[in-house]
Amino acid sequence: MSKRRERIAPSFKDPQALTDARKDNQAHTGEGTYARTGYRELREREREIAEMIGIPDAALFNAGMAALATVIEAENLHAGDVVLCGQDMYGKTKDLVNSLTERGVRVVPIDSGNIEEIRKAIENEKPRLILVEAVANAPQMQVCDVAELSKLAEEAETRYRSEYNPNVLLEKYLVTREYGAAFSLEQKEDILTSIAEFKEGSNPMVLRDVVRIIEGTTQFSRRDAILEVARLTKYLLKEERTSLTVVLDNTLSSPVLRNPLNEVGEREATVVVVESGTKHYQMGKDQITLGVVYSNSAAKLSRIKEKRTEIGTYLQPSSEALLPEQLTTKISEAVKLQATHALALAKLLEGTPGVTAVHHPNMASHKDSDLVQALAPEGITTLFYVIVEDPVRFVEDIKKVAGDAIEIGTSFGHEKTRLLPIPRKGAVRIAAGMEDETAFIRLTESFKEALAHI
């Protein structure tokens, strides 16, 4: 590893070189002045991944959860905002999202595979953020119809701009008040400006001008004017909707098998895709954790990168150096091979004695198979779930026969096929490896032999 990769805050030969590096920071190019703001190798990796996805830019983080946390923080959610969250999300993701309730944000669970339920939730809740897994890492493996979801998001944003912007809401509020017609256009603008400042900083002192406006226009007492400002501010903050962001966790597929932005197409919906690159971006190695973010909005991704700098969730040079060379070429080959293996194993296990059900989105038995076959007929994911009577015994029996050819553990995207028993759900997750043809044939024979005795 070169010393340059190890540097966090490099030194410069002269003041001009430092000035140039500062310009690099602002333009997101070059080595920069401090690793947290970006460095040459990181930017090269991000461009490489962006090129694979077919977009201008991407962002890398020190973990999948760090990426997600940064994306959420970049949304600047406030009290009164609503988040729709897939009920089948990764447990730590749900913990993170549910913690937003401490800020006064309301979290509403939804079924990511039920577009009609999502449609009704958008209409009823007017969410600020929707967070779902593109393919759920859960036994039923719900598949989100991204094209339909982006259509709903586009329609919602159009409605927000026309019906729920601050100007319209202020007029609606004033219509309900006897004094409402007394305000001038300038006074209304001052009211909205002060409330917007309060929204950004939560400093009640910025509302003093609003109190004075209401006090002078209505002849309210100071106390009554303060109470009225509180009611008005609460109403505007609760009802205002200026934008809607859709965040998709695409960890199971990666853009190799499914690129959600292709499904969004030209729709004017703001979509951010988050992945735990720990799985598919290091060729089966367990050396680092990694998060990947990309979006159809350059402005949104830029804001996410700014937030990454603020909270320090960037991928550090020592971790970046451990990523494989020719990363995207190797990822494409490995992930496609794993997807092929996963689908082959799913077909092998379907209908096998001792296996109650096989849940793989590409299988005809899956409720979303038609959608999935149109998107990724060769396999949309590198793992699947089986429902069995005794998950622990199922895994033990296969391990006894397969030996070192198979692994037991969490995570996925490894060189060898890996089994994860989930007793509380009566399920086993089977994450396919990247075995060569001979090794994979031996592996399938091990499954057959073990299952014959279950």
C-alpha positions as CSV (number, residue, x, y, z in Angstrom):
1,M,0.0,0.0,0.0
2,S,1.4,3.4,-0.9
3,K,1.9,6.1,1.7
4,R,-0.3,8.4,-0.3
5,R,-3.3,6.1,0.3
6,E,-2.6,6.1,4.0
7,R,-2.6,9.9,4.3
8,I,-5.5,11.6,5.9
9,A,-4.3,15.2,5.8
10,P,-1.5,15.5,3.2
11,S,1.2,18.2,3.2
12,F,1.9,20.4,0.2
13,K,5.1,21.7,-1.4
14,D,3.9,25.3,-1.4
15,P,0.9,27.5,-0.8
16,Q,-0.3,27.4,-4.4
17,A,-0.5,23.6,-4.2
18,L,-2.7,24.0,-1.1
19,T,-4.9,26.5,-2.9
20,D,-5.3,24.1,-5.8
21,A,-6.2,21.2,-3.4
22,R,-8.9,23.4,-1.8
23,K,-10.3,24.0,-5.3
24,D,-10.3,20.2,-5.8
25,N,-12.4,19.9,-2.7
26,Q,-15.0,22.2,-4.0
27,A,-15.0,20.6,-7.4
28,H,-14.8,17.0,-6.0
29,T,-11.7,16.3,-8.0
30,G,-8.0,15.5,-7.2
31,E,-6.5,14.6,-3.9
32,G,-8.1,17.4,-1.8
33,T,-6.8,18.7,1.5
34,Y,-8.4,16.2,3.9
35,A,-9.6,12.6,3.3
36,R,-13.0,13.4,4.8
37,T,-13.7,15.8,1.9
38,G,-12.6,13.3,-0.7
39,Y,-9.3,12.0,-2.2
40,R,-8.1,10.9,-5.6
41,E,-8.5,7.2,-5.2
42,L,-12.0,7.5,-3.7
43,R,-13.1,9.7,-6.6
44,E,-11.7,7.3,-9.1
45,R,-13.6,4.4,-7.5
46,E,-16.8,6.4,-7.4
47,R,-16.4,7.2,-11.1
48,E,-15.7,3.6,-11.9
49,I,-18.9,2.4,-10.1
50,A,-20.9,5.3,-11.6
51,E,-19.8,4.2,-15.1
52,M,-20.9,0.6,-14.4
53,I,-24.4,1.9,-13.3
54,G,-24.6,4.3,-16.2
55,I,-24.8,7.6,-14.3
56,P,-22.4,10.6,-13.7
57,D,-21.4,9.9,-10.1
58,A,-21.8,7.7,-7.0
59,A,-20.7,8.0,-3.4
60,L,-18.9,5.5,-1.2
61,F,-19.1,5.2,2.6
62,N,-17.5,3.2,5.4
63,A,-20.5,0.9,5.8
64,G,-24.0,0.3,4.4
65,M,-25.6,1.6,7.6
66,A,-23.3,4.7,7.4
67,A,-24.5,5.3,3.9
68,L,-28.2,5.0,4.9
69,A,-27.8,7.2,7.9
70,T,-26.1,9.9,5.8
71,V,-28.9,9.7,3.2
72,I,-31.5,10.1,5.9
73,E,-29.7,13.0,7.6
74,A,-29.3,14.8,4.2
75,E,-33.1,14.9,4.0
76,N,-33.2,17.2,7.0
77,L,-36.5,15.8,8.4
78,H,-38.5,17.8,10.9
79,A,-41.4,17.3,13.3
80,G,-44.5,16.7,11.3
81,D,-42.8,14.9,8.5
82,V,-43.9,11.4,7.7
83,V,-41.7,8.5,6.6
84,L,-43.2,5.4,4.9
85,C,-40.9,2.4,5.8
86,G,-41.0,-1.1,4.5
87,Q,-42.0,-3.5,7.3
88,D,-39.6,-6.1,5.8
89,M,-36.5,-3.8,6.1
90,Y,-33.3,-5.0,7.7
91,G,-33.7,-4.8,11.5
92,K,-31.0,-2.1,12.1
93,T,-32.5,0.0,9.3
94,K,-35.9,-0.1,11.0
95,D,-34.2,0.8,14.3
96,L,-32.6,3.8,12.7
97,V,-35.8,4.9,11.0
98,N,-37.9,4.4,14.2
99,S,-35.5,6.7,16.1
100,L,-36.7,9.6,14.0
101,T,-39.9,9.6,16.1
102,E,-37.8,11.3,18.8
103,R,-37.7,14.3,16.5
104,G,-41.4,14.3,16.0
105,V,-41.3,12.4,12.7
106,R,-44.0,9.9,12.2
107,V,-43.0,6.5,10.8
108,V,-45.7,4.4,9.0
109,P,-44.9,0.8,8.1
110,I,-45.8,-0.4,4.6
111,D,-45.6,-3.7,2.6
112,S,-43.0,-2.9,0.0
113,G,-44.4,-5.5,-2.4
114,N,-48.0,-4.1,-2.3
115,I,-48.2,-1.1,-4.6
116,E,-51.8,-0.5,-3.8
117,E,-51.1,-0.2,-0.1
118,I,-48.3,2.2,-0.9
119,R,-50.6,4.2,-3.1
120,K,-53.1,4.6,-0.3
121,A,-50.4,5.4,2.2
122,I,-49.1,8.2,0.0
123,E,-52.5,9.7,-0.4
124,N,-53.4,9.5,3.3
125,E,-50.1,10.3,4.9
126,K,-48.4,12.7,2.4
127,P,-44.9,11.3,3.2
128,R,-41.7,13.3,3.0
129,L,-39.6,10.1,2.6
130,I,-40.3,6.5,1.4
131,L,-37.8,3.8,2.3
132,V,-38.1,0.3,1.0
133,E,-35.9,-2.6,-0.1
134,A,-36.0,-3.2,-3.9
135,V,-36.0,-6.9,-3.1
136,A,-36.6,-7.7,0.5
137,N,-34.0,-9.7,2.4
138,A,-36.8,-11.5,4.2
139,P,-38.3,-15.0,3.8
140,Q,-41.2,-13.9,1.5
141,M,-38.7,-11.8,-0.6
142,Q,-41.2,-9.1,-1.5
143,V,-40.3,-7.3,-4.7
144,C,-41.0,-3.6,-5.1
145,D,-42.4,-2.4,-8.4
146,V,-40.0,0.6,-8.8
147,A,-41.6,1.8,-12.0
148,E,-45.0,2.1,-10.3
149,L,-43.5,3.6,-7.1
150,S,-41.6,6.3,-9.0
151,K,-44.9,7.1,-10.9
152,L,-46.7,7.5,-7.5
153,A,-43.8,9.7,-6.2
154,E,-43.9,11.9,-9.2
155,E,-47.6,12.4,-8.9
156,A,-47.3,13.1,-5.2
157,E,-44.6,15.8,-5.7
158,T,-46.8,17.5,-8.3
159,R,-49.7,17.6,-5.8
160,Y,-47.4,18.8,-3.0
161,R,-46.2,21.8,-5.0
162,S,-49.8,22.9,-5.9
163,E,-51.6,22.1,-2.7
164,Y,-49.2,21.9,0.2
165,N,-46.7,24.6,-0.3
166,P,-46.4,27.3,2.5
167,N,-48.2,30.0,0.6
168,V,-51.3,27.9,0.0
169,L,-51.3,26.6,3.5
170,L,-51.0,30.1,5.0
171,E,-54.0,31.2,3.0
172,K,-56.0,28.2,4.1
173,Y,-55.2,28.9,7.7
174,L,-56.0,32.6,7.5
175,V,-59.4,31.9,5.8
176,T,-60.4,30.2,9.1
177,R,-59.5,33.3,11.2
178,E,-61.6,36.4,11.5
179,Y,-58.5,38.6,11.2
180,G,-57.2,36.7,8.2
181,A,-58.1,39.3,5.6
182,A,-56.2,42.0,7.4
183,F,-52.7,40.9,6.4
184,S,-50.8,42.6,3.6
185,L,-48.8,40.5,1.0
186,E,-45.6,41.8,2.6
187,Q,-46.7,40.7,6.1
188,K,-47.5,37.2,4.8
189,E,-44.1,37.0,3.2
190,D,-42.5,38.0,6.5
191,I,-44.5,35.4,8.4
192,L,-43.4,32.7,6.0
193,T,-39.8,33.8,6.1
194,S,-39.7,33.7,9.9
195,I,-41.4,30.3,10.1
196,A,-38.9,28.9,7.5
197,E,-36.0,30.1,9.6
198,F,-37.6,28.5,12.6
199,K,-37.9,25.2,10.7
200,E,-34.2,25.2,9.9
201,G,-32.9,26.1,13.3
202,S,-35.7,25.5,15.8
203,N,-34.9,28.8,17.4
204,P,-38.2,30.3,18.7
205,M,-36.6,33.8,18.9
206,V,-36.9,34.1,15.1
207,L,-40.7,34.1,15.5
208,R,-40.7,37.4,17.3
209,D,-41.5,39.3,14.2
210,V,-44.5,37.1,13.6
211,V,-45.8,37.8,17.1
212,R,-45.4,41.5,16.5
213,I,-47.3,41.3,13.1
214,I,-50.2,39.4,14.6
215,E,-50.2,41.6,17.8
216,G,-50.3,44.8,15.7
217,T,-52.9,43.6,13.1
218,T,-55.3,41.8,15.4
219,Q,-55.0,43.8,18.7
220,F,-54.3,40.5,20.5
221,S,-52.6,40.6,23.8
222,R,-48.9,39.6,23.7
223,R,-49.9,36.3,25.3
224,D,-52.7,35.6,22.8
225,A,-50.4,36.6,19.9
226,I,-47.8,34.1,21.1
227,L,-50.3,31.3,21.3
228,E,-51.7,32.1,17.9
229,V,-48.2,32.1,16.4
230,A,-47.6,28.7,18.0
231,R,-50.8,27.3,16.4
232,L,-50.0,28.8,13.0
233,T,-46.4,27.5,13.1
234,K,-47.5,24.0,14.2
235,Y,-50.1,23.9,11.4
236,L,-47.7,24.9,8.6
237,L,-44.9,22.6,9.8
238,K,-47.3,19.7,10.0
239,E,-49.0,20.2,6.7
240,E,-46.2,21.6,4.5
241,R,-44.9,19.2,1.8
242,T,-42.4,20.5,-0.6
243,S,-40.7,17.3,-1.8
244,L,-40.7,13.5,-1.7
245,T,-37.7,11.3,-1.8
246,V,-37.7,7.6,-2.5
247,V,-34.8,5.6,-1.0
248,L,-34.4,2.1,-2.3
249,D,-32.1,-0.5,-0.6
250,N,-30.8,-2.5,-3.5
251,T,-28.3,-4.6,-1.6
252,L,-29.6,-8.0,-2.7
253,S,-29.4,-7.3,-6.4
254,S,-26.7,-4.7,-6.9
255,P,-26.9,-2.8,-10.2
256,V,-25.4,-5.8,-11.9
257,L,-28.7,-7.7,-11.6
258,R,-31.2,-4.8,-11.2
259,N,-30.6,-1.1,-11.6
260,P,-33.6,0.6,-10.1
261,L,-32.8,3.9,-11.9
262,N,-33.5,2.2,-15.2
263,E,-37.0,1.5,-14.0
264,V,-37.5,5.1,-12.9
265,G,-36.5,6.2,-16.4
266,E,-37.4,9.8,-17.2
267,R,-40.0,10.2,-14.4
268,E,-39.5,13.3,-12.3
269,A,-39.2,11.4,-9.1
270,T,-36.2,11.9,-6.8
271,V,-34.8,8.4,-6.2
272,V,-31.7,7.5,-4.1
273,V,-30.4,4.0,-4.1
274,V,-28.4,2.6,-1.2
275,E,-26.4,-0.6,-1.0
276,S,-24.3,-2.4,1.5
277,G,-21.3,-2.9,-0.7
278,T,-19.9,-5.2,2.0
279,K,-21.7,-8.0,0.2
280,H,-21.0,-7.7,-3.5
281,Y,-18.2,-5.2,-3.9
282,Q,-15.2,-7.0,-2.4
283,M,-15.3,-10.3,-4.2
284,G,-16.3,-12.5,-1.3
285,K,-13.6,-11.1,1.1
286,D,-14.4,-10.2,4.7
287,Q,-11.9,-7.3,4.9
288,I,-14.0,-4.1,5.1
289,T,-17.5,-2.8,5.3
290,L,-18.7,-0.5,2.5
291,G,-21.7,1.5,1.6
292,V,-22.7,2.6,-1.9
293,V,-25.1,5.4,-2.9
294,Y,-26.3,6.6,-6.3
295,S,-29.2,8.7,-7.5
296,N,-31.0,10.1,-10.5
297,S,-30.6,13.6,-9.0
298,A,-27.2,15.2,-9.1
299,A,-28.3,17.8,-6.6
300,K,-29.4,15.2,-4.2
301,L,-26.2,13.2,-4.4
302,S,-24.2,16.4,-4.0
303,R,-26.1,17.1,-0.8
304,I,-25.5,13.6,0.4
305,K,-21.7,14.0,-0.2
306,E,-21.8,17.3,1.8
307,K,-23.5,15.5,4.7
308,R,-20.9,12.7,4.4
309,T,-18.2,15.3,4.9
310,E,-20.0,16.9,7.9
311,I,-20.5,13.6,9.8
312,G,-17.4,11.7,8.6
313,T,-19.0,8.6,7.1
314,Y,-16.6,8.5,4.1
315,L,-14.7,5.4,3.0
316,Q,-11.3,5.7,4.5
317,P,-8.1,5.4,2.4
318,S,-7.0,2.2,4.2
319,S,-10.3,0.5,3.3
320,E,-10.4,1.8,-0.3
321,A,-7.0,0.3,-0.9
322,L,-8.4,-3.2,-0.1
323,L,-11.1,-3.1,-2.8
324,P,-10.2,-5.2,-5.8
325,E,-8.6,-3.7,-8.9
326,Q,-10.8,-3.7,-12.0
327,L,-13.6,-3.7,-9.4
328,T,-16.7,-3.4,-11.7
329,T,-15.6,-6.1,-14.2
330,K,-15.0,-8.6,-11.4
331,I,-18.3,-7.7,-9.6
332,S,-20.3,-8.2,-12.8
333,E,-18.8,-11.7,-13.4
334,A,-19.1,-12.8,-9.7
335,V,-22.6,-11.5,-9.1
336,K,-24.0,-13.0,-12.3
337,L,-22.4,-16.4,-11.4
338,Q,-23.9,-16.2,-7.8
339,A,-27.3,-15.4,-9.2
340,T,-27.1,-18.3,-11.6
341,H,-26.2,-20.6,-8.7
342,A,-28.9,-19.3,-6.5
343,L,-31.6,-19.9,-9.1
344,A,-30.3,-23.4,-9.8
345,L,-30.3,-24.3,-6.1
346,A,-33.8,-22.9,-5.7
347,K,-35.1,-25.1,-8.6
348,L,-33.3,-28.1,-7.1
349,L,-34.9,-27.6,-3.7
350,E,-38.4,-26.8,-4.9
351,G,-40.7,-29.8,-4.2
352,T,-38.0,-31.7,-2.3
353,P,-39.2,-33.7,0.7
354,G,-38.5,-31.8,3.9
355,V,-38.7,-28.4,2.2
356,T,-42.1,-26.8,2.7
357,A,-41.6,-23.9,0.4
358,V,-38.9,-22.2,-1.7
359,H,-39.0,-18.4,-1.9
360,H,-37.0,-17.0,-4.9
361,P,-38.4,-14.1,-6.9
362,N,-37.6,-15.7,-10.2
363,M,-39.6,-18.9,-9.4
364,A,-43.1,-19.2,-10.9
365,S,-44.5,-19.9,-7.4
366,H,-43.5,-16.3,-6.3
367,K,-46.2,-13.7,-6.5
368,D,-43.9,-11.2,-8.2
369,S,-42.4,-13.6,-10.7
370,D,-44.0,-11.9,-13.8
371,L,-42.4,-8.6,-12.8
372,V,-39.1,-10.2,-11.9
373,Q,-38.9,-12.2,-15.2
374,A,-39.3,-9.0,-17.1
375,L,-36.6,-7.3,-15.1
376,A,-34.0,-10.0,-14.6
377,P,-34.9,-13.4,-16.2
378,E,-31.5,-14.9,-15.3
379,G,-31.9,-14.1,-11.6
380,I,-32.6,-10.9,-9.7
381,T,-30.8,-11.9,-6.5
382,T,-27.9,-14.1,-5.3
383,L,-29.8,-15.6,-2.4
384,F,-33.2,-17.1,-1.5
385,Y,-35.1,-18.7,1.4
386,V,-36.5,-22.1,2.1
387,I,-39.1,-22.9,4.7
388,V,-38.4,-26.1,6.6
389,E,-39.6,-27.7,9.8
390,D,-36.3,-27.5,11.7
391,P,-33.9,-24.9,10.2
392,V,-31.0,-25.8,12.5
393,R,-31.1,-29.5,11.7
394,F,-31.5,-28.7,8.0
395,V,-28.3,-26.8,8.0
396,E,-26.5,-29.3,10.1
397,D,-27.4,-32.2,7.8
398,I,-26.2,-30.4,4.7
399,K,-23.0,-29.3,6.4
400,K,-22.2,-32.8,7.5
401,V,-22.3,-33.9,3.8
402,A,-20.8,-30.8,2.2
403,G,-18.1,-30.2,4.7
404,D,-15.8,-27.3,3.9
405,A,-17.5,-26.8,0.6
406,I,-20.2,-24.9,2.4
407,E,-20.2,-22.2,5.1
408,I,-22.6,-21.3,7.9
409,G,-23.0,-17.6,8.8
410,T,-24.5,-14.2,8.2
411,S,-24.0,-11.8,5.3
412,F,-23.7,-12.9,1.7
413,G,-21.7,-12.4,-1.5
414,H,-19.0,-14.9,-0.5
415,E,-16.8,-17.2,-2.5
416,K,-18.6,-20.2,-1.0
417,T,-22.3,-20.9,-0.6
418,R,-23.4,-19.9,2.8
419,L,-26.4,-21.1,4.9
420,L,-28.1,-19.1,7.7
421,P,-30.7,-20.8,9.8
422,I,-33.5,-18.6,11.1
423,P,-35.4,-20.7,13.6
424,R,-38.0,-18.1,14.7
425,K,-39.2,-17.8,11.1
426,G,-38.8,-21.5,10.2
427,A,-36.5,-20.5,7.4
428,V,-33.0,-21.0,6.0
429,R,-31.4,-18.4,3.9
430,I,-29.2,-19.8,1.2
431,A,-26.7,-17.3,-0.2
432,A,-25.0,-18.7,-3.3
433,G,-21.2,-18.6,-3.8
434,M,-19.0,-18.2,-6.8
435,E,-17.8,-21.8,-7.1
436,D,-16.5,-23.0,-10.4
437,E,-18.5,-25.5,-12.5
438,T,-16.9,-28.6,-10.9
439,A,-17.2,-27.3,-7.3
440,F,-20.8,-26.3,-7.9
441,I,-21.8,-29.7,-9.2
442,R,-20.2,-31.3,-6.1
443,L,-22.2,-28.8,-4.0
444,T,-25.5,-29.7,-5.6
445,E,-24.8,-33.4,-5.1
446,S,-24.1,-32.7,-1.4
447,F,-27.6,-31.0,-1.2
448,K,-29.2,-34.0,-2.9
449,E,-27.5,-36.5,-0.6
450,A,-28.3,-34.6,2.6
451,L,-31.9,-34.0,1.7
452,A,-32.4,-37.7,0.8
453,H,-31.9,-38.4,4.5
454,I,-34.0,-35.6,6.0
